[in-house]
Amino acid sequence: MAVNNVATGTVLRMQFQTGVDANGDPVYRSKNLYNVKPQATDQDLFDVANALAQLQNYTLAAIMRIDSARLEEVVG
């Protein structure tokens, strides 16, 4: 039985450091952009995240790409 991986969507997650807690450990918050084309390149997502980070009040700590896919059985 063969299975195909069919891309269904991509999320661009930007993680910002919003401060520190009582112990001095960093506190993070995330912003997600949904409905990103799965065909978007990693470089394009990186560039967009950095451009959007310039509009934020907090420091950009991480950029993540989250891909999802549907698995389909190949028939025939």
C-alpha positions in Angstrom: 0.0 0.0 0.0 1.5 3.4 -1.1 0.7 6.7 0.6 0.9 10.2 -0.8 1.7 13.2 1.4 -0.6 16.1 0.2 0.3 19.6 1.6 -2.7 21.3 3.1 -1.3 24.4 4.7 1.5 26.3 6.4 1.6 28.5 9.5 4.3 31.1 10.1 4.9 31.5 13.8 7.0 34.3 15.2 8.1 34.1 18.8 8.8 37.3 20.7 10.5 37.9 24.0 8.1 40.1 25.9 10.0 40.3 29.2 11.4 38.3 32.0 9.8 36.5 34.9 10.6 36.8 38.7 13.5 34.4 38.3 15.0 36.4 35.4 14.0 33.8 32.8 12.7 35.1 29.5 9.0 35.2 28.8 7.8 34.5 25.2 4.7 35.1 23.3 3.9 33.9 19.8 2.1 35.4 16.8 0.8 33.1 14.1 0.1 33.9 10.4 -2.3 31.3 8.9 -3.2 30.5 5.3 0.4 30.7 4.1 0.9 29.0 0.8 2.7 25.7 1.3 4.8 26.5 -1.8 6.3 29.6 -0.1 10.1 29.2 0.3 11.8 29.2 3.7 13.7 32.4 2.6 10.4 34.2 1.8 8.9 33.3 5.2 12.1 34.4 7.0 12.1 37.7 5.1 8.4 38.4 5.9 8.9 37.5 9.6 11.8 39.9 9.9 9.9 42.7 8.1 6.9 42.2 10.4 9.1 42.1 13.5 10.2 45.7 12.7 6.6 46.7 13.4 6.5 45.1 16.8 7.4 46.4 20.2 9.2 43.2 21.3 12.4 41.4 20.2 12.0 38.6 17.7 13.4 35.5 19.3 12.5 32.7 16.8 10.8 32.1 13.4 9.1 28.8 12.9 7.4 27.2 9.8 4.7 24.7 10.6 3.6 22.6 7.7 0.6 20.3 7.7 -0.4 17.5 5.3 -3.0 15.0 4.5 -2.0 11.4 4.0 -3.9 9.6 1.2 -3.7 6.0 0.2 -2.8 5.5 -3.5 -5.5 3.3 -5.1 -4.8 1.5 -8.3 
